[in-house]
Amino acid sequence: MLVVALAAFFAGGYIQRNQLLVSSQANLKALQAKDQMIQSQEAQLAQTRQQLNQNSNQVAEIKAKLDESQKELSVTRQRLGAATREVDRLNASRSVAATRTPSRAPGAAAPLPAPAAARRTAEPGVYEAIQATSVYEGPSSASRVISQIKRGTRINVVRSAGDWLEVRSKRGNPPGYVRSDDARPIARAS
């Protein structure tokens, strides 16, 4: 009986050891799988850090370019301000010179007034926009802009109003006015 009990004890220990071995091998495989997943995530993290560093460098470069552009803009604004002041000064000196009456010798004839600039009249017909321009509600740049037309667009001119051309759309757009300098005739109305 003692032999049977010892045999049973050793058999039970053997079975238990085999079960522990199988269980530990399963745990080892699970740990290896988790270790591989951790390594994969570490590799992704390293790649993400590298991309972040590259993006940070690009942001720094863009910021440097922006700073340089702002400096150039500031210098350009200063130059524009100086040029505007110079133009204002020249205009003021011209207006002062124009208001002065020149001294004339007695008996000298008065100078003839300068001829007025001839105003160009436009004939009705088909015109072509020579540059991108706005169509205004009235014959004034202070009027409301009702549409934009591109360079090369054909427009139907019905009459001229000073330096403006009255246009009518064949596509149902509202009538309006464009500057006469922004269009050229390509066909006259018959």
Accessible surface in RSA format (square Angstrom, percent):
REM  Atomic radii and reference values for relative SASA: ProtOr
REM  Chains: A
REM  Algorithm: Lee & Richards
REM  Probe-radius: 1.40
REM  Slices: 20
REM RES _ NUM      All-atoms   Total-Side   Main-Chain    Non-polar    All polar
REM                ABS   REL    ABS   REL    ABS   REL    ABS   REL    ABS   REL
RES MET A   1   190.63  98.7 151.43 100.2  39.20  93.3 127.74 108.6  62.89  83.3
RES LEU A   2   131.97  73.5 126.59  90.6   5.38  13.5 129.44  90.9   2.53   6.8
RES VAL A   3   114.71  75.5 113.69 102.9   1.01   2.4 114.18  99.2   0.53   1.4
RES VAL A   4   105.38  69.3 103.67  93.9   1.71   4.1 105.22  91.4   0.16   0.4
RES ALA A   5    55.98  51.5  44.56  68.8  11.42  26.0  51.76  72.9   4.21  11.2
RES LEU A   6    85.14  47.4  84.64  60.5   0.51   1.3  85.09  59.8   0.05   0.1
RES ALA A   7    57.58  52.9  46.18  71.3  11.40  25.9  54.11  76.2   3.47   9.2
RES ALA A   8    63.80  58.7  47.83  73.8  15.97  36.3  55.88  78.7   7.91  21.0
RES PHE A   9   146.58  73.3 135.78  84.1  10.80  28.1 144.59  87.7   2.00   5.7
RES PHE A  10   134.35  67.2 128.61  79.7   5.74  14.9 130.12  78.9   4.23  12.1
RES ALA A  11    50.84  46.7  43.57  67.2   7.28  16.6  50.14  70.6   0.70   1.9
RES GLY A  12    36.25  44.7   0.00   N/A  36.25  44.7  31.66  86.9   4.60  10.3
RES GLY A  13    36.15  44.6   0.00   N/A  36.15  44.6  29.51  81.0   6.65  14.9
RES TYR A  14   123.63  57.7 119.50  68.0   4.13  10.7  80.86  60.8  42.77  52.7
RES ILE A  15    98.57  56.1  97.49  72.6   1.08   2.6  98.57  71.0   0.00   0.0
RES GLN A  16   111.11  62.1 110.08  80.4   1.04   2.5  24.27  51.7  86.84  65.9
RES ARG A  17   148.50  62.4 146.54  74.7   1.96   4.7  63.02  86.1  85.49  51.8
RES ASN A  18    52.42  36.1  51.55  49.8   0.86   2.1  20.37  49.0  32.04  31.0
RES GLN A  19   116.25  65.0 109.20  79.8   7.04  16.8  40.98  87.2  75.27  57.1
RES LEU A  20   114.50  63.8 111.90  80.1   2.60   6.5 112.50  79.0   2.00   5.4
RES LEU A  21    98.60  54.9  94.81  67.8   3.78   9.5  98.28  69.0   0.32   0.9
RES VAL A  22    99.30  65.3  98.59  89.3   0.71   1.7  98.66  85.7   0.64   1.7
RES SER A  23    54.73  46.2  47.64  63.6   7.09  16.3  27.03  57.6  27.70  38.8
RES SER A  24    57.02  48.2  50.72  67.7   6.30  14.5  43.64  92.9  13.38  18.7
RES GLN A  25    91.58  51.2  90.05  65.8   1.52   3.6  26.63  56.7  64.95  49.3
RES ALA A  26    57.67  53.0  47.70  73.6   9.97  22.7  51.94  73.1   5.73  15.2
RES ASN A  27    89.09  61.4  87.92  85.0   1.16   2.8  19.14  46.1  69.94  67.6
RES LEU A  28    98.05  54.6  96.85  69.3   1.20   3.0  97.79  68.7   0.27   0.7
RES LYS A  29   148.42  72.4 142.67  87.5   5.75  13.7  86.56  77.9  61.85  65.9
RES ALA A  30    48.75  44.8  40.16  62.0   8.60  19.6  47.79  67.3   0.97   2.6
RES LEU A  31   112.70  62.8 109.19  78.1   3.51   8.8 109.47  76.9   3.23   8.7
RES GLN A  32    97.23  54.4  94.26  68.9   2.97   7.1  33.05  70.4  64.18  48.7
RES ALA A  33    58.39  53.7  49.77  76.8   8.63  19.6  52.73  74.3   5.66  15.0
RES LYS A  34   119.56  58.3 119.27  73.2   0.29   0.7  63.52  57.2  56.04  59.7
RES ASP A  35    71.15  49.8  70.13  69.8   1.02   2.4  16.48  38.8  54.66  54.5
RES GLN A  36   124.93  69.9 119.54  87.4   5.38  12.8  35.16  74.8  89.77  68.1
RES MET A  37   109.09  56.5 102.08  67.6   7.01  16.7  73.09  62.1  36.00  47.7
RES ILE A  38    91.69  52.2  91.22  68.0   0.47   1.1  91.50  65.9   0.19   0.5
RES GLN A  39   102.40  57.3  96.50  70.5   5.90  14.1  30.34  64.6  72.06  54.7
RES SER A  40    58.99  49.8  49.15  65.6   9.84  22.7  32.63  69.5  26.36  36.9
RES GLN A  41   105.93  59.2 101.17  73.9   4.76  11.3  30.95  65.9  74.98  56.9
RES GLU A  42   104.26  59.9  98.21  74.3   6.06  14.4  37.78  73.1  66.49  54.3
RES ALA A  43    63.96  58.8  50.49  77.9  13.48  30.7  58.71  82.7   5.25  13.9
RES GLN A  44   110.85  62.0 108.74  79.5   2.11   5.0  34.06  72.5  76.79  58.2
RES LEU A  45    86.50  48.2  82.78  59.2   3.73   9.4  86.02  60.4   0.48   1.3
RES ALA A  46    58.43  53.7  50.30  77.6   8.13  18.5  53.34  75.1   5.09  13.5
RES GLN A  47   105.05  58.7 101.53  74.2   3.51   8.4  26.26  55.9  78.79  59.8
RES THR A  48    78.80  56.0  78.11  79.2   0.69   1.6  55.28  74.2  23.52  35.6
RES ARG A  49   143.81  60.4 142.84  72.8   0.97   2.3  46.72  63.9  97.09  58.8
RES GLN A  50   106.18  59.4 103.01  75.3   3.17   7.5  29.22  62.2  76.95  58.4
RES GLN A  51    93.67  52.4  93.31  68.2   0.36   0.9  24.90  53.0  68.77  52.2
RES LEU A  52   111.68  62.2 109.50  78.3   2.18   5.5 111.19  78.1   0.49   1.3
RES ASN A  53    92.03  63.5  90.83  87.8   1.19   2.9  20.29  48.8  71.73  69.3
RES GLN A  54    93.91  52.5  91.89  67.2   2.02   4.8  30.74  65.4  63.18  47.9
RES ASN A  55    79.06  54.5  78.48  75.8   0.57   1.4  18.02  43.4  61.04  59.0
RES SER A  56    58.70  49.6  47.46  63.3  11.23  25.9  33.82  72.0  24.88  34.9
RES ASN A  57    91.46  63.1  89.14  86.1   2.32   5.6  18.59  44.7  72.87  70.4
RES GLN A  58   102.52  57.3 102.07  74.6   0.46   1.1  26.59  56.6  75.93  57.6
RES VAL A  59    96.69  63.6  95.70  86.6   0.99   2.4  96.22  83.6   0.47   1.3
RES ALA A  60    60.61  55.7  49.64  76.6  10.97  25.0  55.92  78.7   4.69  12.4
RES GLU A  61   105.19  60.4  99.82  75.5   5.37  12.8  37.20  72.0  67.99  55.5
RES ILE A  62   112.35  63.9 111.90  83.4   0.44   1.1 111.90  80.6   0.44   1.2
RES LYS A  63   129.90  63.4 127.42  78.2   2.48   5.9  72.96  65.7  56.94  60.6
RES ALA A  64    61.06  56.1  50.05  77.2  11.01  25.0  55.69  78.4   5.37  14.2
RES LYS A  65   145.55  71.0 140.79  86.4   4.76  11.3  89.43  80.5  56.12  59.8
RES LEU A  66    96.65  53.8  92.16  65.9   4.50  11.3  96.09  67.5   0.56   1.5
RES ASP A  67    60.10  42.1  58.12  57.8   1.98   4.7  18.17  42.8  41.93  41.8
RES GLU A  68    91.86  52.7  90.90  68.8   0.95   2.3  35.72  69.1  56.14  45.8
RES SER A  69    60.67  51.3  56.23  75.0   4.44  10.2  27.42  58.4  33.25  46.6
RES GLN A  70    98.82  55.3  93.03  68.0   5.79  13.8  30.83  65.6  67.99  51.6
RES LYS A  71   132.31  64.5 128.15  78.6   4.16   9.9  79.38  71.5  52.93  56.4
RES GLU A  72   102.24  58.7  98.45  74.5   3.80   9.0  39.95  77.3  62.30  50.9
RES LEU A  73    87.33  48.6  83.34  59.6   3.99  10.0  86.77  60.9   0.56   1.5
RES SER A  74    52.21  44.1  48.38  64.6   3.83   8.8  27.26  58.1  24.95  35.0
RES VAL A  75    67.06  44.1  67.02  60.7   0.04   0.1  67.02  58.2   0.04   0.1
RES THR A  76    77.03  54.8  76.86  77.9   0.17   0.4  55.19  74.1  21.85  33.0
RES ARG A  77   156.49  65.7 147.91  75.4   8.58  20.4  49.43  67.6 107.06  64.9
RES GLN A  78   121.87  68.2 111.08  81.2  10.80  25.7  46.83  99.7  75.05  56.9
RES ARG A  79   170.85  71.7 163.33  83.3   7.52  17.9  58.63  80.1 112.22  68.0
RES LEU A  80   116.92  65.1 112.70  80.6   4.23  10.6 116.49  81.8   0.44   1.2
RES GLY A  81    22.79  28.1   0.00   N/A  22.79  28.1  22.14  60.8   0.65   1.5
RES ALA A  82    48.97  45.0  43.16  66.6   5.81  13.2  44.52  62.7   4.46  11.8
RES ALA A  83    51.47  47.3  43.59  67.3   7.88  17.9  50.72  71.4   0.75   2.0
RES THR A  84    66.74  47.5  62.89  63.8   3.85   9.2  52.74  70.8  14.00  21.2
RES ARG A  85   156.09  65.5 150.63  76.8   5.46  13.0  74.33 101.6  81.76  49.5
RES GLU A  86    75.97  43.6  73.59  55.7   2.38   5.7  38.70  74.9  37.27  30.4
RES VAL A  87    80.51  53.0  80.19  72.6   0.31   0.8  80.51  70.0   0.00   0.0
RES ASP A  88    83.98  58.8  77.65  77.3   6.33  15.0  28.33  66.7  55.65  55.5
RES ARG A  89   133.23  55.9 125.70  64.1   7.53  17.9  73.11  99.9  60.12  36.4
RES LEU A  90    70.39  39.2  70.39  50.4   0.00   0.0  70.39  49.4   0.00   0.0
RES ASN A  91    76.90  53.0  71.60  69.2   5.30  12.8  24.40  58.7  52.51  50.8
RES ALA A  92    54.87  50.4  48.10  74.2   6.77  15.4  54.32  76.5   0.55   1.5
RES SER A  93    53.70  45.4  42.91  57.3  10.79  24.9  39.99  85.1  13.71  19.2
RES ARG A  94   162.62  68.3 155.86  79.5   6.76  16.1  57.59  78.7 105.03  63.7
RES SER A  95    60.68  51.3  54.06  72.1   6.61  15.2  46.65  99.3  14.03  19.7
RES VAL A  96    75.09  49.4  73.76  66.8   1.34   3.2  75.09  65.2   0.00   0.0
RES ALA A  97    58.76  54.0  45.85  70.8  12.91  29.4  46.42  65.4  12.34  32.7
RES ALA A  98    85.38  78.5  48.77  75.3  36.61  83.3  60.56  85.3  24.82  65.7
RES THR A  99   108.24  77.0  80.22  81.3  28.02  66.8  75.27 101.1  32.97  49.8
RES ARG A 100   166.18  69.8 151.09  77.0  15.09  35.9  61.91  84.6 104.26  63.2
RES THR A 101   121.63  86.5 100.63 102.0  20.99  50.0  70.44  94.6  51.18  77.4
RES PRO A 102   102.60  74.8  83.14  75.8  19.45  70.7  94.39  77.9   8.21  51.0
RES SER A 103   118.18  99.9  82.02 109.5  36.16  83.3  55.97 119.2  62.21  87.2
RES ARG A 104   139.76  58.7 107.20  54.6  32.56  77.5  31.44  43.0 108.32  65.7
RES ALA A 105    67.80  62.3  52.60  81.2  15.19  34.6  58.35  82.2   9.45  25.0
RES PRO A 106   137.36 100.1 104.40  95.2  32.97 119.8 116.23  96.0  21.13 131.3
RES GLY A 107    89.57 110.5   0.00   N/A  89.57 110.5  45.35 124.4  44.22  99.0
RES ALA A 108    52.34  48.1  28.48  43.9  23.86  54.3  38.09  53.6  14.25  37.8
RES ALA A 109    93.66  86.1  63.83  98.5  29.83  67.8  73.77 103.9  19.89  52.7
RES ALA A 110    63.78  58.6  46.88  72.3  16.90  38.5  46.88  66.0  16.90  44.8
RES PRO A 111   103.24  75.2  78.34  71.4  24.90  90.5  89.33  73.8  13.91  86.4
RES LEU A 112   165.25  92.0 141.45 101.2  23.80  59.8 141.55  99.4  23.70  63.8
RES PRO A 113   119.33  87.0  96.47  87.9  22.86  83.1 107.50  88.8  11.82  73.5
RES ALA A 114    91.40  84.0  61.50  94.9  29.90  68.0  67.05  94.4  24.34  64.5
RES PRO A 115   127.06  92.6 100.51  91.6  26.55  96.5 111.65  92.2  15.41  95.8
RES ALA A 116    98.06  90.2  65.38 100.9  32.69  74.4  75.27 106.0  22.79  60.4
RES ALA A 117   101.08  92.9  66.50 102.6  34.58  78.7  77.11 108.6  23.97  63.5
RES ALA A 118   103.83  95.5  66.81 103.1  37.02  84.2  75.64 106.5  28.19  74.7
RES ARG A 119   164.70  69.2 136.82  69.7  27.88  66.4  44.17  60.4 120.52  73.0
RES ARG A 120   141.14  59.3 126.25  64.4  14.88  35.4  76.08 104.0  65.05  39.4
RES THR A 121   113.05  80.4  93.38  94.7  19.67  46.9  61.77  83.0  51.28  77.5
RES ALA A 122    21.51  19.8   7.11  11.0  14.40  32.8  11.90  16.8   9.61  25.5
RES GLU A 123    94.83  54.4  91.19  69.0   3.64   8.7  24.47  47.3  70.36  57.4
RES PRO A 124    57.97  42.2  55.92  51.0   2.05   7.5  55.92  46.2   2.05  12.8
RES GLY A 125     2.45   3.0   0.00   N/A   2.45   3.0   2.38   6.5   0.07   0.2
RES VAL A 126    41.86  27.5  41.82  37.9   0.03   0.1  41.82  36.3   0.03   0.1
RES TYR A 127    10.04   4.7  10.04   5.7   0.00   0.0   5.59   4.2   4.44   5.5
RES GLU A 128    35.09  20.1  35.09  26.5   0.00   0.0   3.67   7.1  31.42  25.7
RES ALA A 129     1.23   1.1   0.30   0.5   0.93   2.1   0.30   0.4   0.93   2.5
RES ILE A 130    69.36  39.5  55.43  41.3  13.93  33.6  59.23  42.7  10.13  27.5
RES GLN A 131    89.25  49.9  88.70  64.8   0.55   1.3  21.88  46.6  67.37  51.1
RES ALA A 132    74.22  68.2  53.26  82.2  20.96  47.7  53.26  75.0  20.96  55.5
RES THR A 133    12.22   8.7   3.19   3.2   9.03  21.5   9.86  13.2   2.36   3.6
RES SER A 134    19.55  16.5  17.50  23.4   2.06   4.7   0.78   1.7  18.77  26.3
RES VAL A 135     8.08   5.3   8.08   7.3   0.00   0.0   8.08   7.0   0.00   0.0
RES TYR A 136    19.75   9.2  19.75  11.2   0.00   0.0   2.24   1.7  17.51  21.6
RES GLU A 137    93.74  53.8  79.75  60.3  13.99  33.3  27.87  53.9  65.87  53.8
RES GLY A 138    14.02  17.3   0.00   N/A  14.02  17.3  13.84  38.0   0.18   0.4
RES PRO A 139    65.09  47.4  52.12  47.5  12.97  47.1  52.12  43.0  12.97  80.6
RES SER A 140    45.66  38.6  42.29  56.4   3.38   7.8  30.78  65.5  14.88  20.9
RES SER A 141    67.64  57.2  47.21  63.0  20.44  47.1  10.98  23.4  56.66  79.4
RES ALA A 142    98.55  90.6  58.16  89.8  40.38  91.9  69.68  98.1  28.86  76.5
RES SER A 143    31.31  26.5  15.12  20.2  16.19  37.3  12.78  27.2  18.53  26.0
RES ARG A 144   152.41  64.0 137.48  70.1  14.93  35.6  73.71 100.7  78.70  47.7
RES VAL A 145    65.12  42.9  45.52  41.2  19.60  47.2  45.52  39.6  19.60  53.2
RES ILE A 146    37.19  21.2   7.58   5.6  29.62  71.4  11.58   8.3  25.61  69.5
RES SER A 147    43.54  36.8  33.22  44.3  10.32  23.8  35.05  74.6   8.49  11.9
RES GLN A 148   123.20  68.9  97.28  71.1  25.92  61.7  58.86 125.3  64.33  48.8
RES ILE A 149    26.64  15.2  20.57  15.3   6.07  14.6  24.85  17.9   1.79   4.9
RES LYS A 150   163.29  79.7 162.27  99.6   1.02   2.4 104.94  94.5  58.35  62.2
RES ARG A 151   183.44  77.0 161.37  82.3  22.07  52.5  44.48  60.8 138.96  84.2
RES GLY A 152    36.62  45.2   0.00   N/A  36.62  45.2  20.37  55.9  16.25  36.4
RES THR A 153    44.16  31.4  35.79  36.3   8.37  20.0  32.80  44.1  11.36  17.2
RES ARG A 154   169.13  71.0 145.88  74.4  23.25  55.4  44.47  60.8 124.66  75.6
RES ILE A 155    17.61  10.0  11.83   8.8   5.78  13.9  17.55  12.6   0.05   0.1
RES ASN A 156    42.51  29.3  38.29  37.0   4.23  10.2   4.92  11.9  37.59  36.3
RES VAL A 157     2.23   1.5   0.00   0.0   2.23   5.4   0.00   0.0   2.23   6.0
RES VAL A 158    54.98  36.2  40.38  36.6  14.60  35.2  42.85  37.2  12.13  32.9
RES ARG A 159   118.91  49.9 117.65  60.0   1.25   3.0  51.96  71.0  66.95  40.6
RES SER A 160    30.61  25.9  13.59  18.1  17.01  39.2   0.86   1.8  29.75  41.7
RES ALA A 161    26.13  24.0  13.04  20.1  13.09  29.8  22.16  31.2   3.97  10.5
RES GLY A 162    28.58  35.2   0.00   N/A  28.58  35.2  12.29  33.7  16.29  36.5
RES ASP A 163    81.77  57.3  77.70  77.3   4.06   9.6  23.87  56.2  57.89  57.7
RES TRP A 164    29.53  11.8  29.53  14.3   0.00   0.0  13.43   7.2  16.09  26.1
RES LEU A 165     1.17   0.7   1.17   0.8   0.00   0.0   1.17   0.8   0.00   0.0
RES GLU A 166    13.02   7.5  13.02   9.8   0.00   0.0   0.45   0.9  12.57  10.3
RES VAL A 167    11.60   7.6  11.54  10.4   0.06   0.1  11.54  10.0   0.06   0.2
RES ARG A 168   108.76  45.7 105.28  53.7   3.47   8.3  29.35  40.1  79.40  48.1
RES SER A 169    44.82  37.9  12.77  17.0  32.05  73.8  17.87  38.1  26.95  37.8
RES LYS A 170   167.65  81.8 125.30  76.9  42.35 100.8  88.98  80.1  78.67  83.8
RES ARG A 171   211.59  88.8 177.37  90.4  34.23  81.5  65.66  89.7 145.94  88.4
RES GLY A 172    73.35  90.5   0.00   N/A  73.35  90.5  39.89 109.5  33.46  74.9
RES ASN A 173    88.53  61.1  79.33  76.7   9.20  22.2  10.34  24.9  78.19  75.6
RES PRO A 174    80.18  58.4  67.47  61.5  12.71  46.2  73.76  60.9   6.42  39.9
RES PRO A 175    69.10  50.4  61.02  55.6   8.08  29.4  61.59  50.9   7.50  46.6
RES GLY A 176     1.24   1.5   0.00   N/A   1.24   1.5   1.06   2.9   0.19   0.4
RES TYR A 177    27.75  13.0  27.75  15.8   0.00   0.0  10.62   8.0  17.13  21.1
RES VAL A 178     0.41   0.3   0.41   0.4   0.00   0.0   0.41   0.4   0.00   0.0
RES ARG A 179    87.85  36.9  87.54  44.6   0.31   0.7  32.08  43.8  55.77  33.8
RES SER A 180     9.58   8.1   9.28  12.4   0.31   0.7   3.70   7.9   5.88   8.2
RES ASP A 181   104.95  73.5  92.51  92.1  12.44  29.4  29.44  69.3  75.51  75.3
RES ASP A 182     8.52   6.0   8.20   8.2   0.32   0.8   0.20   0.5   8.32   8.3
RES ALA A 183     7.45   6.8   0.65   1.0   6.79  15.5   0.65   0.9   6.79  18.0
RES ARG A 184   127.42  53.5 126.97  64.7   0.45   1.1  40.53  55.4  86.89  52.7
RES PRO A 185    83.67  61.0  67.30  61.3  16.37  59.5  67.79  56.0  15.89  98.7
RES ILE A 186    70.19  39.9  31.76  23.7  38.42  92.6  40.32  29.0  29.87  81.1
RES ALA A 187    50.22  46.2  40.27  62.1   9.96  22.6  48.88  68.8   1.34   3.5
RES ARG A 188   178.65  75.0 152.81  77.9  25.84  61.5  47.96  65.5 130.69  79.2
RES ALA A 189    66.61  61.2  35.05  54.1  31.55  71.8  43.48  61.2  23.13  61.3
RES SER A 190   161.83 136.8  84.33 112.5  77.50 178.5  82.58 175.9  79.25 111.0
END  Absolute sums over single chains surface
CHAIN  1 A    15968.7      13786.5       2182.2       9474.4       6494.3
END  Absolute sums over all chains
TOTAL         15968.7      13786.5       2182.2       9474.4       6494.3
